[in-house]
Amino acid sequence: FFHSTIILCSFTMASTSTNDSGSGSFYNLHNVKRAMRLLNDEDLATAKRMECLRFLDECVSKSTQSNHVHSSNMNDAISILKCVVRRFVDRKEMLRSLSIDIVRKHIAAHFECVKYVVGIISHRVLSSSTAATESSSQEKSEEIRLKFVALIGDIVSAAKLSQEVRPPFVADLIAILLRLLGDEYDAIKCDVCTVLIALSHTFKLSLPSMSAAVIDQALHLLAHRRSRVQIAGITLVEYMLINGGHERIQTLTGFREQNVVPLKWWFGGEHRINYFGALCRHPKSSVRTAFYRMILKVMSDMPQRYDYKTLLLSYVLSGLQDDNESVQHMMFDGIERIGQTHQHNEYNQLKREIFFEQEAEQITKQHLADDDDDGHRA
């Protein structure tokens, strides 16, 4: 213990003494390697390991802010961040929390470390601690799981600057977020909804299978007891419906075609819930406002809106009878916009039909005239 304390003080004093001489403290790899070794020593006191993390944070910051950055220095910074990422699985929550903060600080400048970060988060979130509880993750701290979501949000933001259209870790991020969408902590659910929307928008994910899977996992949010969680779920469902999840409208409205009989119905296991019907009668006006805003957005921007207008029109009309006058005015204005859009599209469709009908009539007359000429000649 005394020897570790001496080593820690030695590299701390060395970094302080060389701080005025520019970036030379970072290139003192002897002190950096000592700090990395002490950080991996779980028998060392937590306070001293925290000092090691702060020292490594300063080293990476100096390498990033330096005007003369060499490839070797960048590799050293990545090695330091890899060492910090390993602390995501540390036994001490304070070390895990600080290591996540450090990685969030430098992930944009050192995007190459994302593959290591995603792997560790997948291990902490997707792998259950016991075989009996598959829904639980190894990470028991709610604050750490919330920081994981924030770190994923930073990764998505940093990915906008990368050259890859769809990096290979996107599927892992979606799996992590879908698992955390069912977390017991309300703040995690709200943040996951925001990050899922940002991820889908950044990587242009409009796959029907992915959107449908997200809506299936978000159904419980629409019936949550807290209004902010419900509003976050409504926003997520709105985005997914517009971007390929339109087939889940029947599930959200509890509707089933009469000529479609699923296997669950034969065994008595079919349960249909009208989530939209419950939301339009919600006691809080903020939830109803978010719901009606979603309905107007879907009926205006969803490419398949004409296929589902009979299911959604009843909810649009119910907004005109809402107790809140602002909701009534919003729905009235929305109905006018929907009608104008529908009229414009119908007018354009009618012009196309008239054009093609006239063209087809001219072609038909031309062929009939040619047949009459051939008959007269015969």
N, C-alpha and C positions, 0 to 999 in steps of 0.2 A: 504493500500500500504506500509506504514512504517512498519507495523507488518510483512508483507511478506518479506520485505527486511532484517529485523533482522533475521528471520528464515533462509533465504537463506545464509546469511553470517555466521550464526552459524554452519550449517552443512558443509559449504565449509571450514571454519577454522578447524572444527573437523576432516575432511578428510585429511587436510594438516598436522595437528599436529600428526596424527597417521600414516602418510605415512611411517615414518621411522621405525615403529614398526612392520613391516611385513604386514600380511593380516588382521590385527585387524580392519582397517577402514571399510572393507566390512561387517564384522559381526556386525557393529553398525547399526542394523536395524532401530533404531529410526530415524537416519538421512536419511536413504534410504526411509522410508515411508513418511517422510516430503517432500523429493524431488519428490516422485511420486505424492503426493497431489498437490504440487505447479505446477507440469508439467500439470496436468489435469485442472488447473485453467486458462481458456482462457481469463480472465480479467487481468491477470498478464502481465507485460511487456514482449515482445518477447525476449529481451536480457537475462532476468533472467530465462525464461523457457529454453533458449538455454544452460545456465549454468547448469540447472537441468539435461538436457540430457547428457551433458559432464560428470557430476558427476556420473550418472547412468552407463555411458559407462565405466568409471574407475572401478566401483564396479564389473561389469560383467567381465572385464578383469582380475581383481585380483582373482576372483573366478575361472577363467579358468586357470590362470597361477600358482595357488597355488599347492604346492606339496601334500598337505593333503586336498583333496576335499571330503567332506561328502555329503551324499544324500540330507540333509537338505539345504546345501549351494547351491547345484545344483538347487533345487526347488526354492530357493530365486532368483537365476539368471534367471530362466525361468519366474518367476513372473515379474521381472524387464523388461525382453524383451517383455512380453505381454503388459506391460504398454507402452513401446516404440512403439510397433506395432500399438497401437491405435492412435498414432500421425500421421499415414498415412492419416487420414481423417481430419487433423487439417486445420483450415482456413489459417494459415500462411504457405507460401511455404518454408520458411527457416526451419521451424520446420519439415515439411514433408521430406525435403531433408536430414537434419541431422539424422532424425530417420531411414531413409532407409540406410544411410551409416553405422550407428551403427549396424543394423540388418545384413547387408552384412558382417560386420566384425566378427560377432559371430555366424552366422548361421551354420557353419560347426561344431563348438564345441557343439552347442545346437540344434541339428537337430529336437528335439521334437517340436520346435516352428513353424515348416514349415506349419502345418495345420492351424495355426492362420494367418500366413503370406499370404498363398494362398487365404484364405477366404476374407481378406481385399483387396488384389489386385483384386480379382474377382469382389468385390463390386465396386471398383473404376474404373475398365476398362469395365466390361461387362454390368453393369447397366447404362443406358443412363440417362442424366440429365433431359431430357424432353421426353414426349411420342412421339413427332413429329420427333425427330432426334434419330432414333434407332442406327445409326452408330457411333454417338458421345458418349463419355464416360464422367463420372463425373469429372475425372481428366483433367483439362484444360491446365496444364503446360506441355510443351513438354519435358522439362528437367526431370521432375518427371516421366513421362512415359518412358523416356529413362533409368532412374535409375531402374524402375520396370523391364525392360527387363534384365538389368545387374543383378538384384537380382535373377531373375528366372534362369539366367545362373549359378549363384553361387549355387542355390538350386540343379540344375542338377549335378554340379560338386560334391557337398557334398553327393548327393544320391548314387554315386558310392561306397561309403564306407558303406552304409547301407546294411542290410541283405535282405531287401525286393526286390524281382525280379521286381515287377511293383507296386509301391505304389499307394494308391487309389487317390492321387491328380494329377496323370498324365493327366487324362482327363480334369481337370480344367486348367492345364498349357497349354494344347494344345488349348483349347477354348480361353484362354487369348492371346496366341501368334497369333492365326489366326485372332483375332479382331485387334491386333496391327499391323498385316501385312498390313492392309489397312490404316495405319496412314498417315497423311499428311507430317510428318517429315521424311526426307530421311534417316537420321541416324538411326531412329527407325526401318525402314524397313530392312536396312542392318544387324543390330544386331539381329533382329528377325529371319532372314534367318539362321544366324550362330547358334543361340540357338536352333532352330527347328532341325537342323542337329545333334547337340550335344545331344538333348533329344532323338531323334529317335535312335541314336547310343548307348546311355547309357542304355535305356530300351528295346532295340532290337525290336523296333516297325517296323514291315514289313507288316502291314495289308494293303491289297489293298484298302479298303475303306478309311483308314486314309491317305494313300499316294495320292489317287485320290482327296480327299478333299483339301489337301494342295496344290496340283498342280492347282486345280480350283481357289483357293484364290490367287495364285501367278502368274496367267496369266497376270495381269495388270503390273507386274514388268518387264516382257519381252518387253513391249512397252513403258517403262518409258523414260522420256526425259534425265535423267542423266545416264551416262554410268556405274557408280559404283553401282547404284541400279539394272541395268540390269545384271551386272556380278553377283551380289549377288543372283538375281532371277534365273539365269542360273545354278549356283552352287546348289541351293536348288532343282530345277527341276531335275537336274542330279541325285542327291541322291535319290529322291523319285521315279524316273523312275526305277532305279536299285532295289529298295526295295518295289516292289509291285504295282507301279503306271504305269505299262507298257500300260494299256488300254488307257491312255490319250495321247498316241503318235498320234492317229488319230485326236484328238482335236488340238494338237500342230501343226500338218501338214495340217490341214483343209481338211482331207480326210474323205470320207464317202462311204461305200459300195453301189453299185448301187441297190442291192436288199433290202437295209435297208432304209425305208422311215419313218423318225420320225414325230411325230404329229405336231411339229412346222412348218414343211415344208408345211403341208396342210393349215395352217392358215397364211402362209407368214411370220413367225417369226424366221426362221432359219438363223443364221449368222455364217458363217465359215471363220476363219482367219488363214492364214498360218504363224504362228509365226516363225517357223524355216526359212521359205523363207525370211522373213524380216530381221532376224538376220544374215543370211549369206551374205546379201547385206548391212550390217550396215556400215556407213561411218568411224567409228572408228575401228582401227585394234585390239585394246584391247578387244572390245566386240566380234569381229569375232573370235579372238583367243580363248576366253573362250567358245564360241559356238562350234567351231570345236573340241576343247578338250572334251567337253561334248559328242558330237556325237561319237567320238572314244571310250570314256569310256563306253558309253551305248552299242555300238556294240561289245565291248570286254567283259564286265562284266555282262550285263543284262541276267538273265537266259532265258528269252523269246526272245532273240535277233534274232533267226532264223525265228520267226514269223513275224518280222517287218523289215527284212533286205531289202526288196524291197522298203519300204517307206524311209528308212534312207540312202540307198546306193547313191541316187542322191545327197544328201547333202555332203556325203564324197567325191564324185567326184568333186563337185563344189569347194572344197577347193584346188584342184590342179590348179585351174584357178584364185586363189586369187591374188590380187595385191602385197601382202606382201610375200616376198620370204621365210621368216621364217615359215609362215603358210603353204606354199607349201611343204617345207621340212618336217614339222610336219605331214602333211596329207599323204605324200608319205611313211614315216616310219610307220605311223599308218596303212595304207593299207597293208603293208607287214606283220605287226604283226597280223592283222585280218586274212589275208590269211593263215599264218602259223597255227594260232589257228583253223581255219576252216578245213584246211587239216589234222591236227592232230586229230580233232574230227571225221572227215569223215573216217580216217584210222582206228580209234578204233571202230567205228560203223561197218565198213566193216569186221573187224576181228571177231566181235561178230556175225554178220550175217553168215559168213563162218563157224564159230564153230557150231552154232545152226543148220545150214543146213546140215553139216556133221553128226551131232548127230541125226538129224531127219532122214537122209537117212539110217543110220545104224539101227535105230529102225524100219523103214519101211521094210528094207530087212529082218530083223529078223522075223517080223510078216508074211511076204510073204513066207519065207522059212518054217515057221511052218504050213502055210496053204497048201503048196505043199506036205509036209510030211503026213498031214492028208488025202490029196486026194489020194496019192499012197496007203496008208494003206486001204482006203475004196475000 
